[in-house]
């Protein structure tokens, strides 16, 4: 069953010039993209920097308004953004810049609980935050600390806990390991897979590292200059790439000598 359906989605940004700042051209970051994601599936989205991957992810979550096209969630168009926020969340690329340095970890995670009124009182909120922290491999007492007191991998775990706070079914993972040390990347990938099984999550996993995408994805979408140029299972995309751009991406993956 399709949880998310994207049809002919376009996100164009104006290039303005002159005294009146009138549009003189358009950047077609997402240009006629169509695909679907089944419930419980992980779909990898790959492509080089600047191809429109992050813009596509943010447009799907309506953090950026689309220029044209349709996004359907659970078979219905997205009309109530607030309700959709409970169903769909994002894990951001930068574990340093995505957390408010002036807020404690408990308040960062608890903010969404308060906005959506998911806890009856402050004690229930604290208990929920403690459970979320333990779910991502941190300690309950970390709720009293601030983001600067944690490593990059720990901060990304906090970001994951924040995304899980409202019990979403769909998560956009926007290059969630690219800013982390190689030794930590595998831990976060394994955590995401464990959480997917535990909470029956559906992922759109955005990355430029094809080795990571191969490991976690059921299907892979290849994006090039705002368009999806190839779609196949993870096994097929690596064994029998069809598009020249996909072949170039695979050729660029570093390999260790035998």
C-alpha positions in Angstrom: 0.0 0.0 0.0 1.3 3.4 -1.0 1.8 5.7 2.0 3.1 8.6 0.0 2.4 9.5 -3.6 4.1 12.4 -5.4 2.9 13.4 -8.9 4.6 15.8 -11.3 6.0 17.8 -8.3 7.8 21.1 -9.2 9.6 23.6 -6.9 11.0 26.6 -8.8 12.8 29.5 -7.3 12.9 33.0 -8.9 16.2 34.7 -9.8 15.6 38.4 -9.3 17.4 41.4 -10.7 17.1 45.1 -11.1 15.8 47.8 -8.9 12.4 46.3 -8.6 13.8 42.8 -8.1 11.6 41.3 -10.8 12.1 37.6 -11.7 14.4 37.3 -14.7 14.9 33.5 -14.6 13.9 30.4 -12.6 15.9 27.8 -10.8 14.1 24.5 -11.3 15.2 22.7 -8.2 12.5 20.1 -8.5 11.1 19.7 -12.0 8.3 17.2 -12.6 9.1 14.5 -10.1 6.8 11.5 -9.6 7.2 8.5 -7.3 5.6 6.6 -4.5 6.7 5.1 -1.2 5.0 2.0 0.3 4.2 1.7 4.0 7.2 0.4 5.9 9.5 0.9 3.0 12.8 2.7 2.8 13.4 4.6 -0.5 16.8 6.0 -1.1 17.2 9.3 -2.9 20.7 9.8 -4.4 22.4 12.4 -6.5 25.3 14.9 -6.3 25.1 18.1 -4.3 22.8 20.7 -5.8 20.6 18.2 -7.7 17.5 19.1 -5.7 17.4 16.2 -3.2 16.9 18.3 0.0 14.5 20.6 -1.7 12.4 17.6 -2.7 12.4 16.3 0.8 11.4 19.7 2.3 8.7 20.2 -0.3 7.2 16.8 0.5 6.9 17.9 4.1 5.6 21.3 3.0 8.5 23.2 4.6 8.8 24.6 1.1 5.6 25.2 -0.8 5.5 23.5 -4.2 5.2 25.4 -7.5 3.0 22.7 -9.0 2.1 19.0 -8.7 0.4 16.9 -6.1 1.5 15.2 -2.8 -0.9 12.6 -1.4 -0.4 11.0 2.0 -2.4 7.8 2.9 -4.4 8.4 -0.3 -5.5 11.9 0.6 -4.2 15.4 -0.5 -2.4 17.3 2.3 -4.9 20.0 3.4 -4.3 20.2 7.1 -0.6 21.0 7.6 -0.7 20.8 11.4 -2.2 17.3 11.3 0.3 16.2 8.6 3.1 17.3 11.0 2.1 14.6 13.4 2.4 12.0 10.6 5.6 13.2 8.9 8.8 14.5 10.4 12.4 15.2 9.3 15.9 14.3 10.5 18.2 17.1 9.4 21.7 16.8 8.0 23.5 19.0 10.4 23.3 17.8 14.0 25.1 21.0 15.1 22.9 23.6 13.5 19.5 21.8 13.8 19.3 22.0 17.6 18.6 25.3 19.4 21.7 25.9 21.6 19.7 27.9 24.1 17.3 25.0 24.9 17.9 22.0 27.0 17.6 18.6 25.3 14.4 18.0 27.3 12.8 21.2 25.9 14.0 20.5 22.4 12.3 17.1 22.3 9.3 18.2 24.5 8.5 21.3 22.3 6.6 19.2 19.8 4.7 17.4 22.6 3.5 20.7 23.9 2.6 22.1 20.5 0.4 19.1 19.7 -0.8 18.7 23.3 0.3 15.1 23.5 1.0 15.0 27.2 -1.5 15.6 30.0 1.0 17.4 32.3 4.7 18.3 32.7 5.5 15.0 34.5 4.0 13.0 31.6 6.1 15.1 29.2 9.3 14.4 31.2 8.5 10.7 31.2 7.9 10.7 27.4 11.2 12.6 26.8 13.1 10.1 29.0 11.6 7.2 27.1 12.5 8.8 23.7 16.1 9.4 24.8 16.5 5.8 26.0 14.9 4.6 22.6 17.8 6.3 20.7 20.6 5.0 23.0 20.9 8.0 25.4 20.2 8.4 29.1 17.2 10.0 30.6 19.3 12.5 32.6 20.6 13.9 29.3 17.4 15.9 29.2 18.9 18.5 31.5 21.9 19.1 29.4 22.5 21.4 26.4 23.4 20.5 22.8 27.0 21.7 23.0 27.7 19.1 25.7 27.2 16.3 23.2 29.2 14.7 20.4 28.0 14.9 16.8 26.7 11.3 16.9 24.8 12.0 20.2 23.3 15.2 18.8 22.0 13.3 15.8 20.4 10.8 18.2 18.7 13.8 19.9 17.5 14.9 16.5 16.1 11.4 15.9 14.4 11.5 19.3 12.8 14.8 18.4 11.5 13.5 15.1 10.0 10.5 16.9 8.3 12.6 19.6 4.9 13.0 17.8 4.9 9.3 16.8 5.1 9.9 13.0 4.7 7.2 10.4 6.9 8.8 7.7 10.3 10.4 8.2 12.5 12.2 5.7 16.1 11.5 6.6 18.1 14.3 4.9 21.7 13.0 4.8 21.5 12.1 8.5 25.1 10.6 8.6 27.0 12.8 6.1 28.3 15.2 8.8 29.4 12.4 11.1 32.6 10.4 11.5 32.7 7.2 9.6 32.9 5.2 12.9 29.6 6.8 14.0 27.8 6.5 10.7 27.2 2.8 11.0 25.8 3.2 14.5 23.2 5.8 13.4 22.2 3.7 10.3 21.7 0.6 12.5 19.7 2.7 15.0 17.4 4.0 12.2 16.8 0.4 11.0 16.0 -0.8 14.5 13.6 2.1 15.0 11.9 1.4 11.7 11.2 -2.2 12.8 10.1 -1.1 16.2 7.8 1.6 15.2 6.8 0.5 11.7 8.3 3.7 10.1 8.6 4.6 6.5 11.7 6.4 5.3 12.8 8.6 2.4 16.5 8.4 2.9 18.4 11.2 1.1 22.2 10.8 0.6 25.0 11.2 -1.8 26.9 8.2 -0.4 25.7 5.3 -2.5 27.2 2.7 -0.2 25.0 3.9 2.6 21.9 4.0 0.5 22.6 0.4 -0.8 22.8 -0.8 2.8 19.5 0.7 4.1 17.2 1.1 1.0 14.6 -1.2 -0.5 14.4 1.0 -3.7 16.6 3.7 -5.0 15.7 6.9 -6.9 18.5 8.7 -8.8 18.0 12.4 -9.1 19.8 14.6 -11.6 19.1 18.3 -12.1 15.7 18.3 -10.5 14.5 15.1 -12.2 14.3 11.4 -11.3 16.3 9.7 -14.0 16.3 6.1 -12.7 14.3 4.0 -10.3 15.0 0.4 -9.3 15.5 -1.9 -6.3 18.7 -1.3 -4.5 20.1 -4.6 -5.8 19.2 -3.8 -9.4 20.6 -0.2 -9.3 24.0 -1.4 -8.2 24.2 -4.6 -10.3 22.6 -3.2 -13.6 22.5 0.6 -13.7 20.7 1.9 -16.8 21.3 5.7 -16.9 24.7 7.1 -17.7 24.5 9.4 -14.7 23.8 6.4 -12.4 26.9 4.7 -13.8 29.0 7.7 -13.2 27.8 7.9 -9.5 28.6 4.3 -9.0 32.1 4.7 -10.6 32.8 7.5 -8.2 32.3 5.3 -5.1 35.7 4.6 -3.6 36.7 1.0 -3.2 39.4 -0.6 -1.1 42.2 -2.5 -2.9 42.0 -6.3 -2.8 
